Amino acid sequence: MASSFLPLAYASPSASLSSLENMKLAKLNLGSNCLSIDREKNNPFAKAKSLSRISMVASVNASRFEGITMAPPDPILGVSEAFKADTHGNKLNLGVGAYRTEELHPYVLDVVKKVEKLMLERGDNKEYLPIEGLAAFNKATAELLFGADNAVIKQQRVATIQGLSGTGSLRIAAALIERYFPGAKVLISSPTWGNHKNIFNDARVPWSEYRYYDPKTVGLDFDGMISDIKAAPEGSFVLLHGCAHNPTGIDPTPEQWEKIADVIQEKNHISFFDVAYQGFASGSLDADAASVRLFAARGLELLVAQSYSKNLGLYAERIGAINVVCSSSDAATRVKSQLKRLARPMYSNPPVHGARIVANIVGDPALFNEWKAEMEMMAGRIKNVRQKLYDSLSAKDKSGKDWSFILKQIGMFSFTGLSKVQSDHMTDKWHVYMTKDGRISLAGLSLAKCEYLADAIIDSFHNVR
């Protein structure tokens, strides 16, 4: 029995070696074994053991996964990994869009803690949810988005299923487009959130970009946006950010939203909203849903992905929804059945914890008001930081550059206008971690660090080309 295990033990370390290294090892073993055979020729057991070692090592093949290359680090999440490895005292992580306190600590909303305590005391079970998710959540999230008295709600023209936060909800919608609108193109703003293109690429949905950001004004290229939407093939899907555009923080005005709706209606396009910051951008749930409600009031069919990562701080709970507004309740019923069909082989059914948190908060007037107050507090802190950064830049920069675009932007992000080289300088010299497109997350900035950040931006803008 012992002799049968010995060759395996000997060969196992070479299993992780390349095929070339295994060949070299086999030759070395062959040479040493030839020398030992003369010494051990009268020992048949030793000879058998040596030959077994040779055959086991030589038979190890290269991995079937040899052709898989190393993936590049995620452009957003990779920033956090680099930040953690930095030991500098003034380092700042302005890459990931996650709210921090003035002390730059993660924040769990008080209302969330209260509801979780109630859920624990109540002894809620952990049974599987239906494919479409928690019914109470689906009702609450659709009403929160469109308004409980909206015609699309009353007429049951909205197909809603719970999704895996915003990303998972977008992915389900992409699968719906790929299956039922073959060849249809999705128009994506330039720039956009880094994961949008990945989602549509993996769903095999073709996409192209429409102009959005104007580097000359650090504002909205509205004429370019309208021109590109008009030029797109009829029946395209137009991906729009409901509020607090990521990464620029630049939103259309109410009048511009009307014009965008006009063009989409004229071209028979389908609007596809990504709503990741409702209530978190301005502090008002209704104000931040105005663009979506405008399009719904026009009688347009549209898709809307929702996320509760930011406005309820439920980043790790992966709670969101995909809503499809249809022209009839019958169409909505059929669409919902196909959304469920798409979700089933992807993840079977969604997680329950975050859904219960949302449903409990939205469904209780007192808790709902507590949530709105905390959202206003979080949005207010970011507005204060935005103002302090602008004041610091204006006071320190003697070049006369106009930094007012920072105040015109909204939400947790600011598009600084810094180039990739300048953004790298921010990290290399100043230990400010940010995405390479010049976006910074003001949610990760404190009032105490605004002057330090202003120094870094001024140095990088004026001294690096």
The 8 nearest C-alpha neighbors of each residue, nearest first, counted from 0:
[[1, 3, 2, 4, 5, 6, 7, 48],
 [2, 0, 3, 4, 5, 6, 8, 7],
 [3, 1, 5, 4, 0, 48, 6, 44],
 [2, 4, 0, 1, 5, 6, 7, 48],
 [5, 3, 7, 2, 1, 6, 8, 0],
 [4, 6, 8, 2, 7, 3, 9, 1],
 [7, 5, 9, 52, 8, 4, 10, 51],
 [8, 6, 10, 9, 4, 5, 11, 55],
 [9, 7, 5, 6, 11, 10, 4, 12],
 [8, 10, 6, 7, 11, 5, 52, 12],
 [11, 9, 7, 56, 8, 13, 12, 6],
 [10, 12, 14, 13, 8, 9, 7, 15],
 [13, 11, 14, 10, 15, 9, 16, 8],
 [14, 12, 16, 11, 15, 10, 21, 56],
 [13, 15, 11, 12, 16, 59, 10, 17],
 [14, 16, 13, 12, 17, 11, 62, 61],
 [17, 15, 13, 14, 20, 21, 18, 12],
 [16, 18, 20, 19, 61, 21, 15, 62],
 [17, 19, 21, 61, 20, 60, 22, 16],
 [20, 18, 22, 21, 17, 23, 16, 24],
 [19, 21, 23, 17, 22, 18, 16, 24],
 [20, 22, 24, 18, 19, 23, 25, 17],
 [23, 21, 25, 19, 24, 20, 18, 26],
 [24, 22, 20, 26, 25, 21, 27, 19],
 [23, 25, 21, 27, 22, 26, 28, 20],
 [24, 26, 22, 28, 23, 27, 57, 56],
 [27, 25, 29, 23, 28, 24, 30, 22],
 [28, 26, 24, 30, 29, 25, 31, 23],
 [27, 29, 25, 31, 26, 30, 32, 24],
 [30, 28, 26, 32, 27, 31, 25, 33],
 [31, 29, 27, 33, 32, 28, 26, 34],
 [32, 30, 28, 34, 33, 29, 27, 35],
 [31, 33, 35, 29, 34, 30, 28, 36],
 [34, 32, 36, 30, 35, 31, 29, 37],
 [35, 33, 31, 32, 36, 37, 30, 38],
 [34, 36, 32, 38, 33, 37, 39, 31],
 [37, 35, 39, 33, 40, 38, 34, 32],
 [38, 36, 40, 35, 39, 34, 33, 41],
 [37, 39, 35, 36, 40, 34, 41, 42],
 [38, 40, 36, 42, 41, 37, 35, 45],
 [41, 39, 36, 37, 42, 38, 43, 46],
 [40, 42, 39, 43, 38, 37, 46, 36],
 [41, 43, 39, 40, 45, 44, 46, 38],
 [44, 42, 46, 45, 47, 41, 40, 39],
 [43, 45, 47, 46, 42, 48, 2, 49],
 [44, 46, 48, 47, 43, 42, 49, 39],
 [47, 45, 43, 49, 48, 44, 50, 36],
 [48, 46, 44, 50, 45, 49, 51, 43],
 [47, 49, 45, 51, 46, 50, 44, 52],
 [50, 48, 52, 46, 51, 47, 32, 45],
 [51, 49, 53, 47, 52, 48, 54, 46],
 [50, 52, 48, 54, 49, 53, 6, 55],
 [51, 53, 6, 49, 55, 50, 54, 56],
 [54, 52, 50, 51, 56, 55, 57, 25],
 [53, 55, 57, 51, 52, 56, 58, 50],
 [54, 56, 52, 58, 53, 57, 51, 10],
 [57, 55, 53, 58, 10, 54, 59, 25],
 [58, 56, 54, 59, 55, 25, 53, 22],
 [57, 59, 55, 56, 54, 60, 53, 21],
 [60, 58, 57, 56, 14, 55, 61, 21],
 [61, 59, 18, 58, 62, 57, 17, 14],
 [62, 60, 18, 17, 63, 65, 59, 16],
 [63, 61, 64, 65, 60, 17, 15, 18],
 [62, 64, 65, 61, 66, 60, 67, 18],
 [65, 63, 62, 66, 67, 61, 68, 60],
 [66, 64, 62, 63, 67, 61, 68, 17],
 [67, 65, 64, 68, 63, 62, 69, 61],
 [68, 66, 65, 64, 69, 70, 63, 62],
 [67, 69, 66, 70, 65, 64, 71, 63],
 [68, 70, 71, 67, 72, 66, 65, 64],
 [71, 69, 68, 72, 73, 67, 74, 77],
 [70, 72, 73, 69, 74, 77, 68, 76],
 [73, 71, 77, 74, 70, 76, 75, 78],
 [72, 74, 77, 76, 75, 71, 78, 70],
 [75, 73, 77, 76, 72, 434, 78, 193],
 [76, 74, 77, 78, 73, 95, 94, 434],
 [75, 77, 78, 73, 79, 74, 95, 80],
 [78, 76, 73, 80, 72, 75, 79, 74],
 [77, 79, 81, 76, 80, 75, 94, 82],
 [80, 78, 82, 77, 81, 76, 83, 92],
 [79, 81, 77, 83, 82, 78, 84, 76],
 [82, 80, 78, 84, 79, 83, 77, 85],
 [83, 81, 79, 85, 84, 80, 78, 92],
 [82, 84, 80, 81, 85, 79, 86, 78],
 [83, 85, 81, 82, 86, 80, 79, 87],
 [86, 84, 82, 83, 87, 81, 90, 430],
 [85, 87, 88, 84, 90, 83, 82, 89],
 [88, 86, 90, 89, 85, 430, 429, 91],
 [87, 89, 90, 86, 85, 430, 91, 429],
 [90, 88, 87, 91, 430, 429, 431, 451],
 [89, 91, 430, 87, 431, 88, 92, 429],
 [92, 90, 431, 432, 93, 430, 89, 444],
 [91, 93, 432, 94, 431, 82, 443, 433],
 [94, 92, 440, 439, 433, 443, 432, 91],
 [93, 95, 433, 434, 92, 440, 432, 439],
 [96, 94, 97, 75, 93, 76, 440, 79],
 [95, 97, 440, 94, 98, 442, 411, 443],
 [96, 98, 95, 442, 99, 443, 309, 105],
 [99, 97, 442, 443, 105, 96, 106, 100],
 [100, 98, 103, 105, 104, 443, 442, 106],
 [99, 101, 103, 102, 104, 106, 105, 98],
 [100, 102, 445, 103, 99, 446, 104, 444],
 [101, 103, 100, 104, 445, 99, 447, 105],
 [104, 102, 99, 100, 101, 443, 445, 105],
 [103, 105, 99, 100, 102, 106, 101, 98],
 [106, 104, 99, 100, 98, 103, 107, 97],
 [105, 107, 99, 108, 104, 100, 98, 312],
 [108, 106, 312, 109, 105, 111, 112, 313],
 [107, 109, 111, 110, 106, 112, 312, 311],
 [110, 108, 112, 111, 113, 107, 373, 370],
 [109, 111, 113, 108, 112, 370, 114, 369],
 [110, 112, 114, 108, 109, 113, 115, 356],
 [113, 111, 109, 115, 110, 114, 116, 108],
 [112, 114, 110, 116, 111, 115, 109, 117],
 [115, 113, 117, 111, 116, 112, 118, 110],
 [116, 114, 118, 112, 117, 113, 111, 119],
 [115, 117, 119, 113, 114, 118, 120, 112],
 [118, 116, 114, 120, 115, 119, 121, 113],
 [117, 119, 115, 121, 116, 120, 123, 114],
 [118, 120, 116, 122, 121, 117, 115, 123],
 [121, 119, 117, 122, 118, 116, 123, 115],
 [120, 122, 118, 119, 123, 117, 116, 124],
 [121, 123, 119, 120, 118, 124, 117, 125],
 [124, 122, 121, 118, 119, 125, 120, 126],
 [125, 123, 126, 122, 121, 127, 118, 119],
 [124, 126, 127, 123, 351, 352, 128, 350],
 [125, 127, 124, 128, 351, 123, 129, 350],
 [128, 126, 129, 125, 348, 351, 350, 349],
 [127, 129, 132, 348, 133, 130, 126, 349],
 [130, 128, 132, 131, 348, 127, 133, 349],
 [129, 131, 348, 132, 339, 347, 128, 343],
 [132, 130, 160, 129, 161, 339, 348, 133],
 [133, 131, 161, 129, 130, 128, 349, 160],
 [132, 134, 136, 135, 128, 137, 354, 131],
 [133, 135, 137, 136, 132, 138, 131, 139],
 [136, 134, 138, 133, 137, 358, 139, 355],
 [135, 137, 358, 139, 133, 134, 138, 354],
 [138, 136, 134, 140, 139, 135, 159, 141],
 [137, 139, 135, 136, 141, 140, 142, 134],
 [140, 138, 136, 142, 137, 141, 143, 358],
 [139, 141, 143, 137, 142, 138, 136, 144],
 [140, 142, 144, 143, 138, 139, 145, 137],
 [143, 141, 147, 146, 139, 145, 144, 140],
 [144, 142, 140, 141, 146, 145, 139, 147],
 [145, 143, 141, 142, 146, 140, 288, 291],
 [144, 146, 142, 292, 143, 149, 141, 147],
 [147, 145, 142, 149, 148, 143, 144, 141],
 [146, 148, 142, 149, 152, 145, 143, 153],
 [149, 147, 146, 150, 153, 152, 142, 145],
 [148, 150, 146, 152, 151, 147, 145, 153],
 [149, 151, 153, 152, 154, 148, 296, 155],
 [150, 152, 156, 154, 149, 153, 155, 157],
 [153, 151, 155, 150, 149, 154, 156, 157],
 [152, 154, 150, 155, 151, 149, 148, 156],
 [153, 155, 151, 152, 156, 150, 328, 327],
 [156, 154, 152, 328, 153, 157, 151, 331],
 [155, 157, 328, 151, 325, 327, 331, 154],
 [156, 158, 324, 323, 155, 331, 159, 325],
 [157, 159, 331, 323, 335, 322, 334, 324],
 [160, 158, 322, 321, 157, 137, 323, 335],
 [159, 161, 131, 320, 321, 132, 137, 162],
 [160, 162, 320, 132, 131, 319, 137, 321],
 [163, 161, 320, 168, 319, 164, 167, 321],
 [162, 164, 167, 317, 318, 319, 168, 165],
 [319, 163, 165, 318, 317, 306, 162, 167],
 [166, 164, 306, 168, 305, 319, 167, 304],
 [167, 165, 169, 168, 164, 170, 163, 198],
 [166, 168, 163, 170, 169, 162, 165, 164],
 [169, 167, 162, 321, 165, 171, 170, 166],
 [168, 170, 172, 166, 167, 171, 304, 165],
 [169, 171, 167, 173, 168, 172, 198, 166],
 [170, 172, 174, 168, 173, 169, 167, 175],
 [171, 173, 175, 169, 170, 174, 176, 168],
 [174, 172, 170, 176, 175, 171, 202, 169],
 [173, 175, 177, 171, 172, 176, 202, 178],
 [176, 174, 172, 178, 173, 177, 179, 171],
 [177, 175, 180, 173, 174, 179, 178, 172],
 [176, 178, 174, 181, 175, 204, 180, 179],
 [179, 177, 175, 176, 180, 181, 174, 173],
 [178, 180, 176, 181, 177, 175, 174, 183],
 [179, 181, 176, 183, 177, 178, 182, 175],
 [182, 180, 177, 183, 179, 178, 176, 204],
 [181, 183, 180, 184, 205, 204, 177, 176],
 [184, 182, 181, 180, 235, 185, 205, 234],
 [183, 185, 205, 206, 235, 236, 182, 186],
 [186, 184, 206, 236, 237, 235, 187, 205],
 [185, 187, 237, 207, 208, 206, 238, 236],
 [188, 186, 208, 238, 209, 207, 185, 189],
 [189, 187, 209, 190, 208, 191, 211, 210],
 [190, 188, 210, 211, 191, 208, 209, 212],
 [189, 191, 188, 212, 211, 246, 192, 247],
 [190, 192, 188, 189, 245, 246, 193, 187],
 [193, 191, 245, 194, 195, 246, 190, 196],
 [192, 194, 195, 191, 196, 74, 75, 197],
 [193, 195, 197, 196, 192, 198, 166, 191],
 [196, 194, 198, 197, 193, 192, 199, 191],
 [195, 197, 199, 198, 194, 200, 193, 206],
 [198, 196, 200, 194, 195, 199, 201, 193],
 [199, 197, 195, 201, 196, 200, 170, 194],
 [200, 198, 202, 204, 196, 201, 197, 203],
 [199, 201, 203, 197, 202, 198, 196, 204],
 [200, 202, 203, 198, 199, 197, 204, 196],
 [201, 203, 199, 200, 204, 174, 173, 198],
 [204, 202, 200, 201, 199, 205, 177, 173],
 [203, 205, 199, 202, 177, 200, 206, 184],
 [206, 204, 184, 203, 185, 199, 183, 207],
 [207, 205, 185, 184, 186, 204, 187, 208],
 [206, 208, 186, 187, 185, 209, 205, 184],
 [209, 207, 187, 186, 188, 189, 210, 206],
 [210, 208, 188, 227, 224, 189, 187, 186],
 [209, 211, 224, 223, 189, 188, 212, 220],
 [210, 212, 220, 189, 224, 219, 188, 209],
 [213, 211, 219, 220, 218, 214, 210, 189],
 [212, 214, 220, 218, 217, 215, 219, 216],
 [215, 213, 217, 216, 212, 416, 218, 220],
 [216, 214, 213, 217, 218, 212, 416, 220],
 [215, 217, 218, 214, 213, 219, 404, 212],
 [218, 216, 214, 213, 215, 404, 416, 212],
 [217, 219, 216, 213, 212, 249, 220, 214],
 [218, 220, 212, 221, 213, 211, 249, 217],
 [221, 219, 213, 211, 212, 223, 222, 224],
 [220, 222, 224, 219, 223, 225, 211, 255],
 [223, 221, 225, 224, 220, 226, 210, 227],
 [222, 224, 226, 210, 220, 221, 225, 227],
 [223, 225, 210, 221, 227, 222, 226, 211],
 [224, 226, 228, 222, 227, 223, 229, 221],
 [225, 227, 223, 229, 224, 228, 222, 230],
 [226, 228, 230, 209, 224, 229, 225, 223],
 [229, 227, 225, 231, 230, 226, 224, 209],
 [230, 228, 226, 227, 231, 225, 262, 266],
 [229, 231, 227, 228, 226, 232, 233, 225],
 [232, 230, 228, 229, 227, 233, 235, 186],
 [233, 231, 235, 234, 230, 184, 266, 229],
 [234, 232, 266, 235, 267, 268, 231, 230],
 [233, 235, 268, 267, 232, 269, 236, 266],
 [236, 234, 268, 184, 233, 183, 185, 232],
 [235, 237, 185, 269, 268, 270, 186, 184],
 [236, 238, 186, 270, 271, 185, 239, 269],
 [239, 237, 271, 187, 272, 186, 236, 270],
 [238, 240, 272, 271, 241, 273, 237, 270],
 [241, 239, 273, 244, 242, 272, 274, 238],
 [240, 242, 274, 272, 273, 290, 239, 291],
 [241, 243, 240, 244, 287, 250, 276, 274],
 [244, 242, 410, 248, 409, 280, 250, 245],
 [245, 243, 248, 240, 242, 249, 247, 246],
 [246, 244, 247, 192, 248, 191, 243, 412],
 [245, 247, 244, 248, 192, 438, 191, 412],
 [246, 248, 414, 249, 245, 244, 413, 412],
 [247, 249, 408, 244, 409, 243, 412, 413],
 [250, 248, 408, 247, 244, 409, 219, 218],
 [251, 249, 244, 243, 242, 252, 248, 408],
 [252, 250, 255, 256, 253, 249, 219, 254],
 [251, 253, 255, 254, 256, 250, 257, 249],
 [254, 252, 256, 255, 257, 251, 290, 289],
 [255, 253, 257, 252, 256, 258, 251, 259],
 [254, 256, 252, 258, 257, 253, 251, 259],
 [257, 255, 259, 253, 258, 254, 251, 260],
 [258, 256, 260, 254, 255, 259, 261, 253],
 [257, 259, 261, 255, 260, 256, 262, 254],
 [258, 260, 256, 262, 261, 257, 255, 263],
 [261, 259, 263, 257, 258, 262, 264, 256],
 [262, 260, 258, 264, 259, 263, 265, 257],
 [261, 263, 265, 259, 264, 260, 266, 258],
 [264, 262, 268, 260, 266, 265, 261, 267],
 [263, 265, 267, 261, 262, 266, 260, 268],
 [266, 264, 262, 263, 267, 261, 268, 260],
 [265, 267, 263, 268, 233, 264, 262, 229],
 [268, 266, 264, 234, 265, 233, 263, 269],
 [269, 267, 234, 235, 263, 266, 236, 233],
 [270, 268, 236, 301, 237, 235, 234, 271],
 [271, 269, 301, 237, 236, 302, 272, 238],
 [270, 272, 302, 238, 237, 301, 303, 239],
 [273, 271, 303, 239, 240, 238, 241, 302],
 [272, 274, 304, 240, 303, 241, 239, 275],
 [275, 273, 305, 241, 276, 304, 272, 240],
 [274, 276, 306, 305, 273, 277, 165, 307],
 [277, 275, 279, 280, 274, 278, 310, 309],
 [278, 276, 287, 279, 284, 275, 288, 274],
 [279, 277, 284, 283, 282, 280, 287, 281],
 [278, 280, 276, 310, 282, 277, 378, 374],
 [279, 281, 410, 278, 276, 282, 243, 378],
 [282, 280, 283, 279, 278, 378, 287, 410],
 [281, 283, 375, 278, 279, 378, 374, 280],
 [284, 282, 278, 286, 281, 285, 287, 375],
 [285, 283, 278, 287, 277, 286, 288, 282],
 [284, 286, 288, 283, 287, 289, 278, 146],
 [285, 287, 289, 283, 288, 284, 281, 278],
 [286, 288, 277, 284, 285, 289, 242, 278],
 [287, 289, 285, 286, 291, 290, 144, 292],
 [290, 288, 292, 286, 291, 287, 293, 285],
 [291, 289, 293, 292, 288, 241, 294, 256],
 [292, 290, 294, 293, 288, 289, 295, 241],
 [291, 293, 295, 289, 294, 290, 145, 296],
 [292, 294, 290, 296, 291, 295, 289, 297],
 [293, 295, 297, 291, 296, 292, 299, 260],
 [294, 296, 292, 297, 298, 293, 299, 291],
 [297, 295, 293, 298, 294, 292, 299, 150],
 [298, 296, 294, 295, 299, 293, 260, 292],
 [297, 299, 296, 295, 300, 294, 326, 151],
 [300, 298, 297, 295, 294, 301, 296, 264],
 [301, 299, 325, 324, 326, 269, 298, 295],
 [300, 302, 270, 324, 271, 269, 323, 299],
 [301, 303, 323, 271, 322, 272, 324, 270],
 [302, 304, 272, 322, 271, 321, 273, 323],
 [305, 303, 321, 273, 168, 320, 169, 274],
 [306, 304, 274, 319, 320, 165, 275, 321],
 [305, 307, 319, 165, 275, 164, 308, 318],
 [308, 306, 311, 309, 310, 319, 318, 313],
 [309, 307, 314, 313, 312, 306, 311, 310],
 [308, 310, 312, 307, 311, 276, 313, 314],
 [309, 311, 279, 307, 312, 276, 308, 278],
 [312, 310, 313, 307, 309, 308, 108, 111],
 [311, 313, 309, 308, 314, 310, 107, 108],
 [314, 312, 308, 316, 311, 315, 307, 309],
 [315, 313, 308, 312, 316, 317, 309, 307],
 [314, 316, 317, 313, 308, 318, 312, 353],
 [315, 317, 313, 353, 318, 314, 352, 308],
 [318, 316, 164, 163, 315, 314, 319, 313],
 [317, 319, 164, 163, 353, 316, 307, 306],
 [164, 318, 320, 306, 162, 305, 165, 163],
 [321, 319, 161, 162, 305, 168, 160, 304],
 [320, 322, 304, 168, 160, 159, 303, 162],
 [321, 323, 159, 303, 158, 302, 304, 157],
 [324, 322, 302, 158, 157, 301, 325, 303],
 [323, 325, 157, 300, 301, 156, 302, 158],
 [326, 324, 300, 156, 327, 331, 330, 157],
 [325, 327, 300, 156, 330, 324, 328, 298],
 [328, 326, 330, 329, 156, 325, 331, 155],
 [327, 329, 156, 331, 155, 330, 332, 154],
 [328, 330, 332, 327, 331, 333, 156, 326],
 [329, 331, 333, 327, 332, 328, 334, 325],
 [332, 330, 158, 328, 334, 329, 156, 333],
 [333, 331, 329, 335, 330, 334, 328, 336],
 [332, 334, 336, 330, 335, 331, 329, 337],
 [335, 333, 331, 337, 336, 332, 330, 338],
 [334, 336, 338, 158, 332, 337, 333, 331],
 [335, 337, 333, 339, 334, 338, 340, 332],
 [338, 336, 340, 334, 339, 335, 341, 333],
 [339, 337, 335, 341, 340, 336, 342, 334],
 [340, 338, 342, 336, 337, 341, 130, 131],
 [339, 341, 337, 338, 343, 342, 336, 344],
 [342, 340, 338, 339, 343, 337, 344, 171],
 [341, 343, 339, 345, 340, 344, 346, 347],
 [342, 344, 347, 340, 345, 341, 346, 339],
 [345, 343, 347, 342, 346, 341, 340, 348],
 [346, 344, 342, 343, 347, 341, 348, 171],
 [345, 347, 348, 344, 343, 342, 349, 130],
 [348, 346, 343, 344, 345, 342, 130, 349],
 [347, 349, 130, 346, 128, 129, 343, 132],
 [348, 350, 132, 162, 351, 163, 128, 161],
 [351, 349, 352, 348, 353, 354, 128, 316],
 [350, 352, 354, 353, 355, 349, 128, 133],
 [353, 351, 355, 354, 350, 356, 316, 125],
 [352, 354, 356, 316, 355, 318, 351, 357],
 [355, 353, 351, 357, 356, 352, 136, 358],
 [356, 354, 358, 352, 353, 357, 359, 351],
 [355, 357, 353, 359, 354, 358, 360, 114],
 [358, 356, 360, 354, 355, 359, 361, 353],
 [357, 359, 136, 355, 361, 360, 356, 362],
 [360, 358, 362, 356, 357, 361, 355, 363],
 [361, 359, 366, 367, 357, 362, 363, 358],
 [360, 362, 367, 358, 363, 359, 357, 139],
 [361, 363, 359, 360, 358, 364, 139, 367],
 [362, 364, 366, 360, 365, 361, 367, 359],
 [365, 363, 367, 366, 368, 362, 361, 360],
 [366, 364, 368, 367, 363, 369, 360, 370],
 [367, 365, 369, 360, 363, 368, 364, 370],
 [366, 368, 364, 370, 360, 361, 365, 369],
 [367, 369, 371, 365, 370, 366, 364, 372],
 [370, 368, 366, 372, 367, 371, 373, 365],
 [371, 369, 367, 373, 368, 372, 110, 374],
 [370, 372, 374, 368, 373, 369, 375, 367],
 [371, 373, 375, 369, 370, 374, 368, 376],
 [372, 374, 376, 370, 375, 371, 377, 369],
 [375, 373, 371, 377, 376, 372, 282, 279],
 [374, 376, 282, 378, 372, 373, 377, 379],
 [375, 377, 373, 379, 374, 378, 380, 372],
 [378, 376, 374, 380, 379, 375, 373, 381],
 [377, 379, 375, 381, 282, 380, 376, 279],
 [378, 380, 376, 382, 377, 381, 375, 383],
 [381, 379, 383, 377, 382, 378, 376, 384],
 [380, 382, 384, 378, 383, 379, 442, 385],
 [383, 381, 385, 379, 380, 384, 386, 378],
 [384, 382, 380, 386, 381, 385, 387, 379],
 [383, 385, 387, 381, 386, 382, 446, 388],
 [384, 386, 382, 388, 383, 387, 381, 389],
 [387, 385, 383, 389, 384, 388, 390, 382],
 [388, 386, 390, 384, 389, 385, 391, 383],
 [389, 387, 391, 449, 385, 390, 386, 384],
 [388, 390, 386, 392, 387, 391, 393, 385],
 [391, 389, 387, 393, 388, 392, 394, 386],
 [390, 392, 388, 394, 389, 393, 450, 453],
 [393, 391, 389, 453, 395, 394, 390, 396],
 [392, 394, 390, 391, 396, 395, 389, 402],
 [395, 393, 391, 392, 396, 390, 397, 389],
 [394, 396, 392, 393, 391, 397, 454, 453],
 [397, 395, 393, 398, 392, 394, 457, 399],
 [398, 396, 399, 395, 394, 393, 400, 392],
 [399, 397, 400, 396, 461, 401, 395, 393],
 [398, 400, 397, 401, 396, 393, 402, 394],
 [401, 399, 398, 402, 396, 397, 393, 403],
 [400, 402, 403, 399, 404, 393, 398, 392],
 [401, 403, 404, 405, 400, 389, 393, 392],
 [404, 402, 405, 406, 401, 407, 389, 393],
 [405, 403, 407, 406, 402, 408, 217, 218],
 [406, 404, 403, 408, 407, 402, 413, 389],
 [405, 407, 404, 403, 408, 385, 386, 389],
 [408, 406, 404, 405, 409, 403, 249, 248],
 [407, 409, 248, 249, 406, 405, 404, 413],
 [410, 408, 248, 243, 280, 249, 407, 411],
 [411, 409, 280, 243, 412, 248, 279, 281],
 [410, 412, 441, 442, 440, 381, 409, 96],
 [413, 411, 440, 248, 441, 439, 410, 246],
 [414, 412, 439, 248, 438, 247, 415, 405],
 [413, 415, 438, 247, 416, 437, 246, 439],
 [416, 414, 417, 437, 413, 438, 439, 405],
 [415, 417, 414, 437, 418, 217, 214, 438],
 [418, 416, 437, 415, 421, 422, 460, 419],
 [419, 417, 421, 420, 422, 437, 436, 416],
 [418, 420, 435, 422, 421, 436, 423, 417],
 [421, 419, 423, 418, 422, 424, 464, 463],
 [420, 422, 424, 418, 459, 423, 419, 417],
 [423, 421, 419, 425, 424, 420, 435, 437],
 [424, 422, 420, 426, 425, 421, 427, 419],
 [425, 423, 421, 427, 426, 422, 428, 420],
 [426, 424, 422, 429, 423, 431, 427, 428],
 [425, 427, 430, 431, 423, 424, 432, 429],
 [428, 426, 424, 425, 430, 423, 429, 431],
 [429, 427, 424, 426, 425, 430, 431, 455],
 [428, 430, 425, 431, 426, 427, 455, 424],
 [431, 429, 426, 90, 428, 427, 432, 425],
 [432, 430, 426, 91, 425, 429, 90, 92],
 [431, 433, 92, 426, 93, 94, 91, 430],
 [434, 432, 94, 93, 439, 438, 435, 431],
 [433, 435, 436, 94, 438, 437, 75, 74],
 [434, 436, 419, 437, 422, 433, 423, 438],
 [435, 437, 434, 438, 419, 418, 417, 422],
 [438, 436, 417, 435, 415, 416, 422, 414],
 [439, 437, 414, 436, 434, 413, 246, 415],
 [438, 440, 93, 413, 412, 433, 94, 441],
 [441, 439, 412, 93, 442, 411, 443, 96],
 [440, 442, 444, 443, 411, 412, 439, 381],
 [441, 443, 98, 440, 411, 444, 99, 381],
 [442, 444, 441, 93, 99, 440, 98, 92],
 [445, 443, 441, 442, 448, 446, 93, 384],
 [446, 444, 101, 447, 448, 384, 449, 103],
 [445, 447, 449, 448, 384, 387, 444, 101],
 [446, 448, 445, 449, 450, 101, 451, 444],
 [449, 447, 445, 451, 446, 450, 452, 444],
 [450, 448, 452, 388, 446, 451, 447, 453],
 [449, 451, 453, 452, 391, 448, 454, 388],
 [452, 450, 454, 448, 453, 449, 455, 447],
 [451, 453, 455, 449, 450, 454, 456, 448],
 [452, 454, 450, 456, 392, 455, 451, 391],
 [455, 453, 451, 457, 452, 456, 458, 450],
 [454, 456, 452, 458, 453, 457, 459, 429],
 [455, 457, 453, 459, 458, 454, 460, 452],
 [458, 456, 460, 454, 459, 455, 461, 453],
 [459, 457, 455, 456, 461, 462, 460, 454],
 [458, 460, 456, 421, 463, 457, 462, 461],
 [461, 459, 457, 458, 456, 462, 463, 417],
 [460, 462, 458, 459, 463, 457, 464, 456],
 [463, 461, 459, 458, 460, 464, 457, 421],
 [464, 462, 459, 421, 461, 460, 420, 458],
 [463, 462, 421, 420, 460, 461, 418, 459]]
